[in-house]
Amino acid sequence: MTRFSNLTLRNLLIVAHDALATALALLVSFYLRFEGGDSFFDRLPLLLRILPWFIALSIVVCYVFNLTTAKWRFISLPDALNILRAATVLTLALVVLDYIFVAPNIHGAPVAPNIQGAFFLGKITIILYWFLEIFFLSALRFAYRYFRYTRARYHARTDEDAAPALLIGRAADAEVLLRAIESGAVKHLWPVGVLSPSPADQGQMIRSIPVLGGIDDLEDVIQDFARRNKSIARVVMAPSAFEPEARPESVLMRARRHGLIVSRLPSLGSGDAPRLTAVAVEDLLLRPSEKIDYARLEALVKNKSVIVTGGGGSIGSEICDRVATFGAARLLVIENSEPALYAVVESLAAQNTEAVIEGRIADIRDRDRIHRLMNEFKPDIVFHAAALKHVPILERDWSEGVKTNIFGSVNVADAAVASGADAMVMISTDKAIEPVSMLGLTKRFAEMYCQALDHELAGQPDGKPPMRLISVRFGNVLASNGSVVPKFKAQIEAGGPVTVTHPDMVRYFMTIREACDLVLTAATHALTPVRPDVSVYVLNMGQPVKIVDLAERMIRLSGLQPGHDIDIVFTGMRPGERLNEILFATEEPTVEIGLAGIMAAKPNEPPMHVLRKWIGTLEQAIARDDRATIKAVLKDAIPEFGPAMPAEPAAGPALQA
């Protein structure tokens, strides 16, 4: 479909407006130059012969510079620049017309026998035309833009449900929100001022809204408005308000102390519309997120068929959401929990994306079922997020971890290869590095299998690029199922105590959204035309966070004092845990790949025939419940594995750390 086929009545009216503007600009400039005297009327017949052709040219020029398709309601500086470009091109066209085509032929010609002078239009007429063309093309556009702007502000001001609000953040962020309010994307909000962490913004106006001070002035501004009977009801925090120097915790606590509703404007990306969301405690626990190249992610999945295993879990459901958002043609969600499958499919259907979404109940341990589903669906990309991930549970039920995390991953990898997929991406964990737990041990074994299969396929040229099998490691994600943050929230709401395993326990954290976007980014690197010699990627998790500091911070953000209102109890480390997670093994070379937030690792890789032998031995040992053999095989496969597996499950409740 061409751009011309999308023209509407509105576009045709704009074409008519621009044609009339061009005609008026040329006629008025001509009249002003020759002052309506004999010289004007002598030239008028030839001008009228030229005018229809020049109008036709102007329509084409305006279309090329998007003037006929730009929506007047949102006209801005880029549109003004396009008007300048169009007027300049048309003016140059007049210069060419006058100096090359018309001037040499006007003297003594029957069409203009009485014209005096060397040129028909002359430079004064052409200069006048340039200014008038800009004016006639701009005037009605900007008048309409101003009308819509003032009307939107009037409705926002007079809306009985509009809450007087303070915006917290730098000028650029505040301007995004103010535009959203003007356009109607954000409703029921009337901004009365801005508080900015940047000294350069102080005393300035942003779209007619004053910058009232810095963030430290929050309480003074709130009290000042209250004295004038214009009480502020809401505080909106922009992305820059969450930078460390803006002290977001202080903003949140002071706003809540005054009983204000606190919302946030999330960072925009991938075509997201501006929207307000509640401020969660997680928002105040984060390092700055990596900048994501959304066009790169869209190119990865656009019009592709994608399978996500474990699609009902925290990571799997977010990957499903991102895949659908970035334009996948078909999406198959594989999940063994019926409630989780129903929830994720319903959520995806509510987004009204163009992807054809299908959910199937299946267990990745069922090799025949997984092979059958993939052969029927024929995926381009498989994201393998299904796994058992809770350290204390797997220390107790170790055989289930082997069945799911090792055998299940082998089934998914083999099925992806058999179905002709271009890539399989396995979600791994930082606990796979020099593992001390069954979770880390089983995920490292799965990594090794994917590494070996990836290299095996690379050595079998068959006329097309070989399939890629990669693993992506990262640490804890905030607000995921079983994460420490929701647990601490629940304990604080219940009045405490907050339970922490050890005062020196440290973990890495990132958001689910950032983790999943970086997983997709890693896949784009693996699928570049020049095949990179890496198959294990590691996400940059930023600085580690002490769990006890996290607990104290969450208690304070709830308006309470640690040790006074809410106690913190240390319960002791659980089997399979270590105090500090690591991102790279001691003997593991690292590789910079030129992508922000991602590095590559080159861990040891046993040959495939050895891995298959180990897998066969594990299958027999699992069938006999022979733990000694399983321990020996896993220790042989992963010699860096630390402590011995406990002979008996640890007693007592499984408390999150």
Residue pairs with C-beta under 8 A, 6 or more apart in sequence:
3 69
7 68
7 69
11 68
11 69
14 67
14 68
14 69
14 72
15 59
15 62
15 63
15 68
17 140
18 58
18 59
18 62
18 67
18 68
18 137
19 55
19 58
19 59
20 136
21 133
21 136
21 137
22 54
22 55
22 58
22 90
22 133
22 136
23 51
23 55
24 132
24 136
25 129
25 132
25 133
25 135
25 136
26 47
26 51
26 54
26 94
26 129
26 133
27 47
27 51
28 128
28 132
29 125
29 126
29 128
29 129
29 132
30 40
30 43
30 47
30 121
30 125
31 40
32 128
33 121
33 122
33 124
33 125
33 128
34 40
34 43
34 125
38 114
39 115
39 116
42 112
42 114
42 115
42 116
43 112
43 115
43 120
45 111
45 112
46 102
46 106
46 111
46 112
46 115
46 120
49 111
50 97
50 102
54 90
54 93
54 94
54 97
57 90
57 93
58 86
58 90
59 68
61 86
61 89
61 90
61 93
62 68
62 86
62 137
63 69
64 86
65 82
65 83
65 85
65 86
65 89
66 79
66 82
67 79
67 82
67 83
67 86
67 137
70 79
70 82
72 141
72 144
72 145
73 144
73 145
73 148
73 183
74 145
74 183
75 141
75 142
75 144
75 145
79 141
80 138
83 134
83 137
83 138
83 141
84 134
86 133
86 137
87 130
87 133
87 134
87 137
88 130
90 129
90 133
91 126
91 129
91 130
91 133
94 121
94 126
94 129
95 126
97 121
98 119
98 120
98 121
98 122
98 126
99 119
102 119
102 120
102 121
103 118
103 119
103 120
106 112
106 115
106 120
107 115
112 120
148 182
149 182
152 181
152 182
152 183
152 184
153 182
153 208
156 162
156 181
156 182
156 189
156 190
157 190
159 187
159 188
159 190
161 188
162 187
162 188
162 189
162 190
163 188
163 189
163 190
163 233
163 234
163 261
164 190
164 192
164 225
164 230
164 231
164 232
164 233
164 234
165 189
165 190
165 191
165 192
165 232
165 233
165 234
165 235
165 236
166 191
166 192
166 193
166 194
166 195
166 212
166 218
166 221
166 222
166 232
166 234
166 235
166 236
167 174
167 177
167 178
167 191
167 193
167 194
167 195
167 209
167 236
167 238
168 194
168 195
168 196
168 215
168 218
168 235
168 236
168 237
168 238
168 241
168 246
168 251
169 194
169 196
169 197
169 237
169 238
169 239
169 240
169 241
169 246
169 265
170 196
170 197
170 198
170 201
170 238
170 240
171 194
171 196
171 198
171 201
171 204
171 206
171 211
172 240
173 238
173 239
173 240
173 241
173 265
174 191
174 194
174 196
174 206
174 209
174 238
175 206
175 207
176 238
176 265
176 268
176 274
177 186
177 191
177 236
177 238
177 265
177 274
178 191
178 206
178 207
178 209
179 207
179 274
180 186
180 273
180 274
181 187
181 189
181 190
181 191
182 207
185 273
185 274
185 275
186 274
186 275
186 276
189 234
189 236
189 276
191 209
191 236
192 209
192 225
192 230
192 232
193 209
193 210
193 211
193 212
193 221
194 201
194 206
194 209
194 210
194 211
194 212
195 211
195 212
195 213
195 214
195 215
195 217
195 218
195 221
196 202
196 211
196 214
196 215
197 214
197 215
197 240
197 241
197 243
197 245
197 246
199 214
201 211
202 211
202 213
202 214
203 211
204 210
204 211
205 211
212 221
213 220
213 221
215 241
215 246
215 247
215 250
215 251
218 235
218 251
218 254
218 255
219 254
219 258
221 232
222 232
222 258
222 260
225 231
225 232
226 232
232 260
233 260
233 261
234 260
234 261
234 262
234 263
235 251
235 255
235 260
235 261
235 262
235 263
236 262
236 263
236 264
236 265
236 276
237 248
237 251
237 252
237 262
237 263
237 264
237 265
237 279
238 264
238 265
239 264
239 265
239 266
239 267
240 246
241 248
241 251
241 264
242 248
242 264
242 283
242 284
242 286
243 288
248 283
248 284
249 284
249 553
249 556
249 557
251 262
252 262
252 279
252 284
252 557
253 556
253 557
253 559
255 262
256 262
256 559
257 559
262 278
262 279
263 276
263 277
263 278
263 279
264 276
264 277
264 278
264 279
264 283
265 274
265 275
265 276
266 272
266 275
266 277
267 289
268 274
269 292
269 294
270 292
270 294
270 297
270 298
270 325
270 326
271 294
271 325
280 479
281 485
281 489
281 554
281 557
281 558
282 478
282 479
282 485
282 511
284 553
284 557
285 478
285 485
285 509
285 545
285 550
285 553
286 478
286 509
286 510
286 511
287 510
287 542
287 543
289 510
289 511
289 514
290 514
290 518
290 540
290 596
290 597
291 596
292 514
292 517
292 518
292 521
293 521
294 326
296 521
296 524
297 322
297 326
297 517
297 520
297 521
297 524
298 326
298 327
299 524
300 326
300 381
300 520
300 523
300 524
300 527
301 323
301 326
301 327
301 328
301 381
301 520
302 326
302 327
302 328
303 327
303 328
303 329
304 328
304 329
304 330
304 380
304 381
305 328
305 329
305 330
305 331
305 332
305 377
305 378
305 379
305 380
305 381
306 323
306 328
306 330
306 331
306 332
306 379
306 380
306 381
306 382
306 383
307 331
307 332
307 334
307 373
307 374
307 377
307 379
307 381
307 382
307 383
307 416
307 421
308 316
308 319
308 320
308 323
308 331
308 332
308 333
308 334
308 382
308 383
308 385
309 316
309 334
309 335
309 364
309 382
309 383
309 384
309 385
309 386
309 412
310 316
310 334
310 335
310 364
310 384
310 385
310 386
310 387
311 317
311 319
311 320
311 333
311 334
311 335
311 341
311 344
311 359
311 385
312 333
312 335
312 337
312 339
312 340
312 341
312 343
312 344
313 335
313 340
313 385
313 386
313 481
314 477
314 479
314 480
314 481
314 483
314 512
315 385
315 427
315 477
315 480
315 512
315 515
315 516
316 333
316 335
316 344
316 383
316 385
316 386
317 340
317 343
317 344
317 347
318 512
318 513
318 515
318 516
319 383
319 385
319 516
319 519
319 520
320 331
320 333
320 344
320 348
321 347
321 348
321 351
322 513
322 516
322 517
322 520
323 331
323 355
323 383
323 520
324 331
324 348
324 351
324 353
324 355
324 357
325 351
325 353
326 520
327 353
327 354
327 355
328 355
329 354
329 355
329 356
330 355
330 356
330 357
330 358
330 377
331 348
331 355
331 356
331 357
331 358
332 358
332 359
332 360
332 373
332 377
332 379
333 341
333 344
333 345
333 348
333 357
333 358
333 359
333 360
334 359
334 360
334 362
334 364
334 370
334 373
334 386
335 341
335 344
335 359
335 360
335 361
335 362
335 386
336 361
336 362
336 363
336 364
336 386
338 361
341 359
341 360
341 361
342 359
344 359
345 357
345 358
345 359
348 355
348 357
349 357
360 373
362 369
362 370
362 373
363 369
363 408
364 370
364 384
364 386
364 404
364 408
364 409
364 411
364 412
365 403
365 404
365 407
365 408
365 411
366 411
367 407
367 411
367 414
367 415
370 411
370 412
370 415
371 411
371 414
371 415
371 418
371 419
373 415
374 382
374 415
374 416
374 418
374 419
374 421
375 415
375 418
375 419
377 419
378 419
378 420
379 416
379 419
379 421
380 421
380 422
380 423
381 421
381 422
381 423
381 424
381 425
381 523
382 412
382 416
382 421
382 423
382 424
382 425
383 424
383 425
383 427
383 519
384 409
384 412
384 413
384 424
384 425
384 426
384 427
385 427
386 404
386 408
386 412
387 404
387 405
387 408
387 409
387 427
387 443
388 394
388 400
388 401
388 404
388 405
388 439
389 429
389 439
389 482
390 439
390 482
390 654
391 431
391 437
391 438
391 439
391 574
391 575
391 576
391 577
392 574
392 575
392 576
392 577
392 650
392 654
393 654
394 400
394 401
394 437
394 438
394 439
394 442
394 576
395 437
395 438
395 574
395 575
395 576
395 645
395 646
395 649
395 650
396 575
396 649
396 650
397 649
398 438
398 627
398 630
398 645
399 622
399 625
399 627
399 630
401 438
401 439
401 442
402 438
402 442
402 618
402 622
402 630
403 622
404 442
405 439
405 442
405 443
405 445
405 446
406 442
406 445
406 446
406 449
406 615
406 618
407 615
407 618
407 619
409 426
409 446
409 449
409 450
410 446
410 449
410 615
412 424
412 426
413 424
413 426
413 449
413 450
413 453
413 469
414 453
416 424
416 467
416 469
417 424
417 453
417 457
417 467
417 469
420 467
421 467
422 465
422 467
422 468
422 527
423 467
423 468
423 469
423 470
423 523
423 526
423 527
424 450
424 467
424 468
424 469
424 470
425 470
425 471
425 472
425 519
425 522
425 523
425 526
426 446
426 447
426 450
426 469
426 470
426 471
426 472
427 471
427 472
427 519
428 443
428 446
428 447
428 471
428 472
428 473
428 474
428 536
429 439
429 440
429 443
429 473
429 474
429 475
430 473
430 474
430 475
430 508
430 538
430 541
430 581
430 582
430 583
431 437
431 439
431 440
431 443
431 581
432 440
432 441
432 443
432 444
432 447
432 473
433 440
433 444
433 473
433 581
433 582
433 583
433 584
433 585
433 588
434 582
434 585
434 586
434 640
434 641
434 642
435 441
435 443
435 444
435 638
435 640
435 641
435 642
436 576
436 577
436 578
436 641
436 642
436 643
437 575
437 576
437 577
438 576
438 645
439 576
440 576
441 634
441 638
441 641
444 603
444 638
445 614
445 634
445 637
445 638
446 471
447 471
447 536
447 603
448 603
448 604
448 605
448 606
448 611
448 637
448 638
449 611
449 615
450 469
450 470
450 471
450 535
451 469
451 471
451 535
451 536
451 603
451 605
452 605
452 606
452 607
452 608
452 611
453 469
453 608
454 467
454 468
454 469
454 470
454 535
455 535
455 605
456 608
457 466
457 467
457 469
458 466
458 531
460 466
465 529
465 531
466 531
468 526
468 527
468 531
468 535
469 535
470 522
470 523
470 526
470 534
470 535
470 536
470 537
471 535
471 536
471 537
472 518
472 519
472 522
472 536
472 537
472 538
472 539
473 536
473 537
473 538
473 539
473 583
473 601
474 508
474 510
474 515
474 518
474 519
474 538
474 539
474 541
475 507
475 508
475 509
475 510
475 541
475 581
476 483
476 484
476 507
476 508
476 509
476 510
477 483
477 509
477 510
477 511
477 512
477 515
478 485
478 509
478 510
478 511
478 512
479 485
479 486
479 511
479 512
480 512
482 656
483 656
484 507
484 547
484 550
484 656
484 657
485 550
485 554
487 656
488 498
488 550
488 551
488 554
489 554
491 497
491 498
491 499
491 566
492 498
492 554
492 555
492 558
492 560
492 566
495 566
496 565
496 566
496 567
497 566
497 567
497 568
497 569
498 551
498 554
498 555
498 566
498 567
498 568
498 569
499 568
499 569
499 570
499 571
499 655
499 656
499 657
500 547
500 548
500 551
500 568
500 569
500 570
500 571
500 657
501 547
501 570
501 571
501 572
501 573
501 574
501 577
501 655
501 657
502 547
502 570
502 572
502 573
502 579
502 657
503 548
503 570
504 546
504 579
505 546
505 547
505 548
505 573
505 577
505 579
505 657
506 544
506 545
506 546
506 547
506 579
506 580
506 581
507 544
507 545
507 547
507 581
507 657
508 541
508 542
508 544
508 545
508 581
508 583
509 541
509 542
509 545
510 539
510 541
510 542
514 597
515 539
518 539
518 597
518 598
519 539
521 595
521 597
521 598
522 537
522 539
522 595
522 598
525 532
525 537
525 593
525 595
525 598
526 532
526 534
526 535
526 537
532 593
532 600
534 591
534 593
534 600
534 601
534 602
536 600
536 601
536 602
536 603
537 593
537 598
537 599
537 600
537 601
538 583
538 584
538 590
538 598
538 599
538 600
538 601
539 597
539 598
540 596
540 597
540 598
540 599
541 583
544 580
544 581
547 657
548 568
551 562
551 568
552 562
552 568
555 561
555 562
555 565
555 566
555 568
556 562
558 566
560 566
562 568
571 655
571 657
573 579
573 657
574 650
574 654
574 655
574 657
575 646
575 650
577 657
578 642
584 590
584 601
585 601
585 603
585 640
587 604
587 640
588 601
588 602
588 603
588 604
589 601
589 602
590 599
590 600
590 601
590 602
591 599
591 600
591 601
591 602
592 599
592 600
593 599
593 600
606 637
611 637
614 633
614 636
614 637
617 629
617 633
618 630
618 633
618 634
620 626
620 629
621 627
621 629
621 630
621 633
622 630
627 645
631 644
631 645
634 641
635 641
